[in-house]
Amino acid sequence: MVSISVSASEYLLSSYAYDLPLERIAQHPAPRGSSRLLVVDRQSGERVHTQFAELAKYLPAGALLVANNSRVIPARLLGQRPTGGKMEFLLLTPMPLLEGAQEGTSVWRSVEAEGLLKPAKQARVGDVLEFGDDFRVEVLEKGDFGRHKVRLHWTGCLQTLFETRGHLPLPPYIHREDTKEDVGAYQTVYAREDKAGSVAAPTAGLHFTPAMQEQLAQAGFGWAEVTLHVGYGTFSPVRCADIRDHVMHAEFVELSPDTARAIQKAKAEGRPVLAVGTTSARTLEGIAQCYQPAAIPTAGHTGWINCFICPGYHFNVIDGLITNFHLPESTLLMLVSALTGRERMLETYAEAVQRKYRFFSYGDAMLIK
């Protein structure tokens, strides 16, 4: 359990800015397992530069790794407005949550959902947007920053429509369209077919290979999984000068009883729990916040969380983190800063820039221990 004392300046959005040359933003994936790894000691600030394949050498003895097994779906569809103009739709509601809420006949089905429409100014309440003869999006209510409440109408299988027709919604800092290369690369090797629902990859997990998972198991490290369907909250920018005014969007999570017991056993035995990625960190910490005292429940947990972590946060579950390098002024940079302290983390980022690490989703990795 770790918390870092902070001053008022730590809550200024501008305190999380840093200089990043554009050429440091990875535009394409490296071969899986070949990335670099920057190891940071939370207490001493000591940094080690190595390769991700050497991860086992730097993990605390007996550590339990907890990863997010959600699967990315190609959630971005290209269609047109009633007037014929182009329109993009990005589904935000996790696919598993739509399955039990569907209405309609045996031919046409419908369900309410949330999504991003682009260009948002051209989407009007009442519009029915066409994405082929068998899929339509009816605009019900306009929200902020492109978010809309919609009703989906389709024939056949909804998930199959997205899988066969959709595009992977690569982050906006990747300046290209998605390709066949991304279909495999923008997915963890342990993503489960029955956990399809994310609109962005839990990118810290992209570095793992099946061989590496086996190596970690043989070396005595534990592995457990949770589910957080990555949505808008992960990439939504902070728009307030005082970050304490920022409100994270709710995220749907699942923690199985098996994973809950694995975490409790590790804690009882004094073994550290390391989250694989910020989504796993938010899952564990967000679930713990639902209980008094804050802890992981033996029975597991399924539901919505709203977990914003920044310096000053008291960690109840995780002792460390495997993660990528994050955008300036992002909630993810604030989360990792909560583990080490903001100044130490920004010093680490400056060193990573100087040593030409690759940044963001397809970039290199960091171990905070």
N, C-alpha and C positions, 0 to 999 in steps of 0.2 A: 504494500500500500504506500503510495507516494503522492505527495503534494508539494508544490513549489510556491514559496511566498512571493508576492508580486507587489509592485508599486502601481500607482494610478496610471502611469504612462503605458503600462503593459496592456491597457484596455483600449488604446488608441489604434484604430485601423491602420493608420500610417506607420505604426511601429512594426508592421509585418510586411513592409515593402523591401524588396532587394533587387539588385541589378542582375539581369539575366540576358546574355546575348542570345539572339534568335537562333543562332546555329547550335546552341546547346539543347534545344527542344527536339527530342527524337521524333522524326516523321515516319519511321518504319521500325518494325520490331527487329531486335537482334535474335539470333538463333536461341531458342529456349534453353535456359541454363547457362548462357555464356556471359551474362551481364557482370558488371563490377559490383562490389559491395563495400560500403563505407560503414565501419563499425564504430559506434559512439557509446562510451561509458557515461551513463546518466550522472553519476556522482562525481567522477574525476574530470570528465570532459575529454579524456584520452580518445584519440581517433586512430583507427587502423584502416589502411586501404588494401583491399584484397579482392578476390573473385567470389561471386555468389556460390559457386561450386564448393567453396571452402567453408560454407556456413556452419557446418557441424563443429568445426574447430573453435568457433567463437560463441556458440550458444551456451548458456549456463547449464551446468550438469543437471540432467533429469528433467529439463524443461518440457512443459506441455505446450505444444503449438496448437492454436485454435484458428481454423481457416473458414472462410465464407464459401459455401458450395453452391451459391446461386449461379444460374446459367444466364448468359446474355442472350437476348432475342434480338433479331433484326427489326427493331421497333419503329424505324423511320420509313414512312410510305410517301410516295410521290403521286399527287393527283391533281384535280382541278376544281375551281370554283364553278358555280352555276353559269357565270358569264364566260367560262372557258379559260380564265387565267390560271396560272400554276399555283399549287398549294402543297405545302409539306405538312405532314402530321406525324408527331412523335408520341407514341403511347407512353403514359407515365404510370398508370395503374398497373400493378403487377398482374401478370396473366393468371396466376393461380387464384387471385381474388375475384376474377371475372367469371370463372367457371361456374360457381354456385349461384350466381345472380342473373343468369341469362333468362330472357323471356322470349315468347313468340311461338310460331308454328314449327312444324317439322322441317319446313323449307327455310323461311327467313327467321333469323334470331336477332335479338338486340340486347344491349346492356349499357348502362350508364358508366362512363369512365372519365378520366382526366387526361389531358394531353396538351402538348404544345403545338400551336398552329403558326405557320410562317408563310407569307407575311401576315402578322397578327392583325394589322390595321385593315386588311382586306377581308377578314372573317367576320361576318355579321350574324347575330343571333337569328336563328331560323334557317340559315343556309344549310343546304345538304350538299356536302362535298363528295365528289365521285373519285373512287380509287379502283376503278374497274367495274364490270357489270355485277359483281357479287359482293362489293364492299363499299359502304357509304358511311360518312361521318356527319351527323346532324349537330349543329352548334346550338347548345342550350344556354350557355352563360359565359360571358367574358370575364377573365380574371386579370391579374397583374402580370406583366412581363411575358406575355404570350401564352400563359396558362389558360385553358378553357375547360369548362364542363361540357361534355359531349355525350351523344348517344350513338353507339356503334350499331350498324345494321349489316348483316352478312348472311351468306348461305355457305354451307359446308362447315369446316372446322376452323375456328378463329385462329388458333395457334398456327395451323398449317398455312393459312393465308399470309401471316406475317413471315413465317419461315421461308416460304417460297417466293414472296414478292417484296419483302422488306429489305432495307439496307441497315447495316450496322451504324448506329449513330456515333461515329468517331468524334472525339472532343474537338471543339472549334480551333484549338491550337495545332491540330494536324491538318495541314493545308492541302488536302487532296480528298478525292472520293474513296470510299471503301472498295477493296478489291478482294479477290479470292484468297489472297495471302492473309487477310485479316480474319477470315472466317475461322481459321484454326488458331491464329496467333492471339486474337483478342478474346480468348477463352481459356480459363484455367484447365489443367488436365484432370482436375477432380470435380469440375462442375457437373452436377447431376441433371439428367434429363427431366426428372420430375420436379426440379427446382428452377425451371425456366421462368424468368420474370424480371431480370435486370436490364436497364437501358444503358448501363456502362459496366465495364469489367471491374472486379475487385483486383486492381492491377498488381498489387504486391504478390499475388499468387501466380502471376504469369511466369515468374522465374523458375517455378518448380517443375521438375520432370518426374515421371514414375520411378526412374532409377534413383533419383535423389531422395524421394520419399522413402524408398526401401532402405537406402543408406542411413537415413535418420532413424528409422525404426530399429535397425540393427545396432545403432550406436546408443540405444536406450532412451531416445526422445519420444515423447508421446505425441499423438495426433488426434485431434477431435475437430468436429465441424459444427458450424452454425449456419443459419441462412438469413441474409439481409438482402432484399431485392433492391439493388442500387437504383435510385431514382433522382429526381430533380434536386433534392437536398444536398447531394454530394457536390454538384457543380454550380449550384446557385451562388452568385457572388454576394459578399457582404456589402451592404449599401449604406450602413450607418457608421458615423465617425467613431462612436463608442461601441465597441463590439459587444458589450453587455446588452445592447438593445437588439441584437440580431436574434431572430427566431428560426431555428432549424425546421425544415419541413418534416412532417412525421414519416417514419419509415417502418415497413412491416418486417418483423423478425420472427424466427423460430429457433428455439433451443430445445433439443431433445433431452429426455431424462438421462440417456447414456452420456451425453456431453456434460450435462449438469453434474453427474456423479464423478466424471473424470476430473472436472475442475475442483470439486470439493475434495477429492482424494489427493490431488496435487497440493492443494492448500494445506491439508492436514499433515502431509508429509514434508512440508517446507520446500516443495519444488516450485519454481517460478512458472507463471502462466504468461505466455507470449502470444499476442494477437498477430495473426498474419494479415496485415492490412488494417487501415483505419475503419473499414466497415465492420470487421470483426471486433475491433476495439469498441466502437459505438454500440454494437449489439450487446456485448457483455456488460459494459458500464450502464447502458440504457436499461437493460433488464434488471440489473441490481438496484437501480434507482426506484423501481416499481415496488420494492419491498422495504419494510422496516423491521430490524436494521437492514441497511443495504447489503444484499448478498444474492448469490445465485440460488434459486429454489431447487430442491431435489427433484421435484416433479417436472422440471422444465418450464417453458413459457412460450406462448404464441400470442402475438398481438402487435400493436403499434407502439413505437417509442419516439421520443423527441429529445435527442441527446446532443447538446452542444458542449464541446470540451475546449477550454482555453486555459491559459495560465491561471493558477489559483485553484483549479479543480482538484478534488481529492479522489484519487483512483481507489476503487473498491475491489477490483478484480485483477486487472492486468498488471504485470510487473515489467513488461517490455513490449517491443513492437518491431515487426518487420514491415517496411514500408518503402514507397518510392519517394522521389523529390516532388514537392507540391508547388502550386502556383503562389505568387506573391499575394498577400492580403486574403488568402483563402482560409476557410474553416479548417482545412486539413493541416495547413501550416500552423495554425493555432493549436490544434490537437497535439502535434508532435512537440511543439514548444512547451506545452503543459507538462510533458515528461522530463524535459531537460532544462527548462528555462529558456526564455526567448533569446537572450543575447547569445547563449551557448549554441542554440540551434542556428541562428543567423550566421555566427562565425563558422559553423560547420558547412552551411550552404555556400558561403563565400569561398571556402577551401575547395568545395566540390566544383564550383564554377571554375576556379583557377586551375584545377587538375582535369578539367574537361570531361566531367561526368555528363551522362546523358540524362535529361530531365523529363519528368511527367510520365504519362501512361506507358509509353514504350521505352522508358529510360531505365537507368540503373537503380540499385536498391540500397537501402540503409537498414542496419540493425541497431536498435536502441536497446541497450541492456543495462 
